[in-house]
Amino acid sequence: MNKISASRLLVVLVCTIIAGCSTLASLASYSVTSADLQRELDKQVTSLQEQASIVGIPILLEVNDMQVNVGPDNRQTIQLIADATATLSVLGLTYPAKVKLDVEGMPYYDSTKKAVFIRSLVLNDTTVDAMGYRGNLAPVSSKVMGLLNQFLMDQPVYEVKNVPSGYAWLTNMPLSMTVESGKIVFRPQRAD
C-alpha cells in the first residue's frame, strides 16, 4: 500500500468517525419545541373551565386558547398567553368578559412521572375587555390566574412517554432538562 492510499484511507476513516460521533451526539439528546408543547396543550385546554364567584357573583371561567413560547429572550422559562372568557351571571343575565393573561413559569421535570410541569407562575400582563371597558380587573385576572396555576400544577405540559420510538431510551434513564430558545432539551443525566 502506498503513502497516498494510506493517507486517503486515514482521511475516510477520520470522516467516518466524525460523522458517527455527530450522529451519536444527536441521539444523545431529545428536543421538545414550542410547537410540540402547543399541540399537547391544545388537546387539554378545551376542558379548562371552573365555576367561581367574585364578591358573591357567580362566574364561569373558560380558557379558550393558550399560546406557548419556550425560552423567550433566552430565559429559562416558558411563557403562556391565555385567552379566556369570564362569564358573570347577575339577575338571570350573563355578561361575558374577554380576559387575556400573559404568564411565565419555570419548567420542572418530574422524574417519577416522566413529565414536564410549569411551576412558579408570574403574571406579566393582563387585559380584560368587557362591555366597552378595556383594562385590568384584578379580581377577574386573579381568578383566571388561579385556574391556570391549579391546572399547571396537576397537568403536565409534556410527558416523556410521547417520544418517538427511536428515543424510547429516554423513558428508562435519569434525565436532565435544559431550556433553550424555542425548545426544551433532554439529555441523559451525568453521574458525578
C-alpha positions as CSV (number, residue, x, y, z in Angstrom):
1,M,0.0,0.0,0.0
2,N,1.5,3.3,-1.0
3,K,1.5,6.6,1.0
4,I,-1.3,8.2,-1.0
5,S,-3.7,5.3,-0.5
6,A,-2.9,5.1,3.2
7,S,-3.5,8.8,3.7
8,R,-6.8,8.6,1.7
9,L,-7.8,5.6,3.9
10,L,-6.9,7.6,7.0
11,V,-9.0,10.6,5.8
12,V,-12.0,8.4,5.1
13,L,-11.7,6.7,8.5
14,V,-11.5,10.1,10.3
15,C,-14.5,11.4,8.4
16,T,-16.5,8.2,9.2
17,I,-15.6,8.6,12.9
18,I,-16.6,12.3,12.9
19,A,-19.9,11.5,11.2
20,G,-20.6,8.7,13.6
21,C,-19.9,11.0,16.6
22,S,-22.2,13.7,15.4
23,T,-25.0,11.1,14.8
24,L,-24.4,9.7,18.4
25,A,-24.5,13.3,19.8
26,S,-27.9,13.9,18.1
27,L,-29.2,10.7,19.5
28,A,-27.9,11.6,23.0
29,S,-30.4,14.4,23.3
30,Y,-34.0,14.9,22.5
31,S,-35.7,18.3,22.0
32,V,-39.3,19.3,22.5
33,T,-40.2,22.5,20.7
34,S,-42.8,25.2,21.4
35,A,-44.9,23.7,18.6
36,D,-44.8,20.3,20.4
37,L,-45.9,21.8,23.7
38,Q,-48.6,23.8,21.8
39,R,-50.1,20.6,20.4
40,E,-50.2,19.0,23.8
41,L,-51.8,22.0,25.4
42,D,-54.4,22.3,22.6
43,K,-55.6,18.8,23.5
44,Q,-56.1,19.8,27.1
45,V,-57.3,23.4,27.1
46,T,-60.8,22.6,25.9
47,S,-61.6,21.1,29.3
48,L,-60.2,24.0,31.3
49,Q,-63.1,25.7,33.0
50,E,-64.2,26.5,36.5
51,Q,-67.2,27.9,38.4
52,A,-66.1,30.6,40.8
53,S,-67.5,33.7,42.4
54,I,-66.4,37.3,42.8
55,V,-67.9,39.2,45.7
56,G,-70.8,36.7,45.7
57,I,-71.4,37.0,41.9
58,P,-71.2,33.6,40.1
59,I,-68.7,33.5,37.3
60,L,-67.8,30.8,34.8
61,L,-64.1,30.9,33.8
62,E,-63.2,29.2,30.5
63,V,-59.8,29.1,28.8
64,N,-60.4,29.2,25.0
65,D,-56.8,29.2,23.7
66,M,-53.3,29.2,25.0
67,Q,-50.1,30.1,23.1
68,V,-46.7,28.7,24.2
69,N,-43.3,30.3,23.9
70,V,-40.3,28.3,25.3
71,G,-37.3,30.2,26.4
72,P,-38.4,33.7,25.5
73,D,-35.4,36.1,25.3
74,N,-33.1,33.2,26.2
75,R,-34.7,33.0,29.7
76,Q,-35.1,29.6,31.4
77,T,-38.9,30.0,31.4
78,I,-42.0,29.0,29.5
79,Q,-44.4,31.8,28.5
80,L,-48.1,31.1,28.2
81,I,-50.6,33.6,26.7
82,A,-54.1,32.5,27.6
83,D,-57.3,33.8,26.0
84,A,-60.2,33.2,28.4
85,T,-63.8,34.2,28.9
86,A,-65.2,35.1,32.3
87,T,-69.0,35.0,32.1
88,L,-70.7,36.7,35.0
89,S,-74.3,35.8,35.9
90,V,-76.4,38.6,37.5
91,L,-80.2,38.6,37.9
92,G,-80.6,36.0,35.3
93,L,-78.5,37.8,32.7
94,T,-75.0,36.9,31.6
95,Y,-72.1,39.3,30.8
96,P,-69.1,37.8,29.1
97,A,-65.7,39.4,29.5
98,K,-62.7,38.5,27.4
99,V,-59.5,38.0,29.5
100,K,-56.0,37.8,28.2
101,L,-53.2,36.8,30.5
102,D,-49.5,36.7,29.8
103,V,-47.8,34.5,32.4
104,E,-44.4,32.8,32.7
105,G,-43.3,29.9,34.8
106,M,-40.3,27.7,35.4
107,P,-40.4,24.3,33.7
108,Y,-39.8,21.4,36.1
109,Y,-39.0,17.8,35.1
110,D,-40.6,15.3,37.5
111,S,-38.5,12.2,37.0
112,T,-41.0,9.9,38.8
113,K,-43.9,10.9,36.5
114,K,-41.6,11.4,33.5
115,A,-43.3,14.7,32.7
116,V,-42.7,18.4,32.5
117,F,-44.7,20.7,34.7
118,I,-44.7,24.5,34.9
119,R,-44.2,26.0,38.4
120,S,-43.9,29.4,40.0
121,L,-46.2,31.3,37.6
122,V,-45.6,35.0,37.4
123,L,-48.2,37.4,35.8
124,N,-46.5,39.6,33.1
125,D,-49.6,41.3,31.7
126,T,-53.4,41.1,31.8
127,T,-56.2,42.7,29.9
128,V,-59.9,42.5,30.4
129,D,-62.3,43.5,27.7
130,A,-65.9,43.7,29.0
131,M,-68.9,45.8,27.8
132,G,-66.7,48.7,26.5
133,Y,-64.3,48.6,29.4
134,R,-60.7,47.7,28.5
135,G,-58.1,47.4,31.2
136,N,-57.3,45.3,34.2
137,L,-59.9,44.0,36.7
138,A,-57.7,42.4,39.4
139,P,-60.4,40.1,40.8
140,V,-61.2,38.6,37.4
141,S,-57.5,38.3,36.5
142,S,-56.6,36.7,39.8
143,K,-59.4,34.1,39.4
144,V,-58.1,33.2,35.9
145,M,-54.5,33.1,37.2
146,G,-55.6,30.8,40.0
147,L,-57.3,28.5,37.4
148,L,-54.1,28.4,35.3
149,N,-51.9,27.8,38.3
150,Q,-54.1,24.9,39.5
151,F,-54.2,23.4,36.0
152,L,-50.4,23.5,35.6
153,M,-49.7,22.0,39.0
154,D,-51.8,19.0,38.2
155,Q,-51.4,18.7,34.4
156,P,-48.0,18.2,32.7
157,V,-47.3,20.2,29.6
158,Y,-45.3,17.3,28.2
159,E,-44.9,13.6,29.0
160,V,-41.7,11.8,28.0
161,K,-43.7,8.7,27.2
162,N,-44.8,10.6,24.0
163,V,-41.3,10.5,22.4
164,P,-40.8,8.8,19.0
165,S,-39.7,5.1,19.2
166,G,-36.1,6.0,18.3
167,Y,-35.9,7.8,21.6
168,A,-37.5,5.2,23.8
169,W,-34.3,5.1,25.8
170,L,-35.4,8.4,27.4
171,T,-38.1,6.6,29.4
172,N,-35.6,4.2,31.0
173,M,-32.9,6.5,32.4
174,P,-32.4,9.6,34.6
175,L,-32.6,12.8,32.5
176,S,-31.5,16.3,32.8
177,M,-33.6,19.1,31.2
178,T,-32.5,22.5,29.9
179,V,-34.4,25.3,28.3
180,E,-33.1,26.9,25.2
181,S,-34.7,29.4,22.9
182,G,-37.7,27.7,21.4
183,K,-37.1,24.3,22.9
184,I,-36.7,22.0,25.9
185,V,-33.7,19.6,25.6
186,F,-33.5,16.3,27.5
187,R,-30.1,14.6,27.9
188,P,-29.0,11.6,29.9
189,Q,-28.1,12.7,33.4
190,R,-24.4,12.6,34.2
191,A,-23.2,10.6,37.1
192,D,-21.0,13.0,39.1
